[in-house]
């Protein structure tokens, strides 16, 4: 029987001939009852590099077997959204990562109920989701960013934006969402000046149905359309 393969993400990890397992990694191996077995531990840096190590039974030290590298695909799946409250934020990160969101951008609006983030915690949630879903890349997590600053940055980078707006006459499809950044507003709604600002930047509005979606629901809806479009 071949050794068990275990994947851990370590953002920023660089190649080393020897691997020293960290506390949480050892706890994970013990919890799944593979620490006392010969195993293959794969360390992924989250940007495409994987480092494969042989780790003997009951050892905290592994030896490098090989290094693998993949390129980040050109197709991007990005959402720019208000920050959901409570554990709904982590749920969005987890499920969005599993569906292939490549970048989460969290914005601050006048009606935002929440304006804080814990990037380290969110990256850990994303790493766990990437590991469980067999992915090599971690999404980028940015914010919190003021709406005006985000719009100015998007214009400078020539990024196309789509605003989810139930009043729009343009229907969202898996085709017209591809390689664009989806803009999702706060649950309290946009203020008049925010809508005027968005309009000034020429953001296209698209209709996603009559019902009002919560932030995380809209995010997962967008992620599903991105994924569907990539499968075509």
FENLINNOR-V222323 format. One record per helix or strand of 2 or more residues. SS is the DSSP state (@ for helix, = for strand). FROM is the first residue (numbers start at 0). TO is the last residue. If there is no record, write none. Layout:
BEGIN
SS:FROM:TO + SS:FROM:TO
END
This chain:
BEGIN
=:3:8 + =:17:19 + @:22:30 + =:38:43 + =:48:54 + =:60:68 + =:77:81 + @:87:98 + =:102:107 + @:118:131 + =:139:145 + @:146:155 + =:160:163 + =:180:183 + @:191:199 + =:203:206 + @:214:230
END
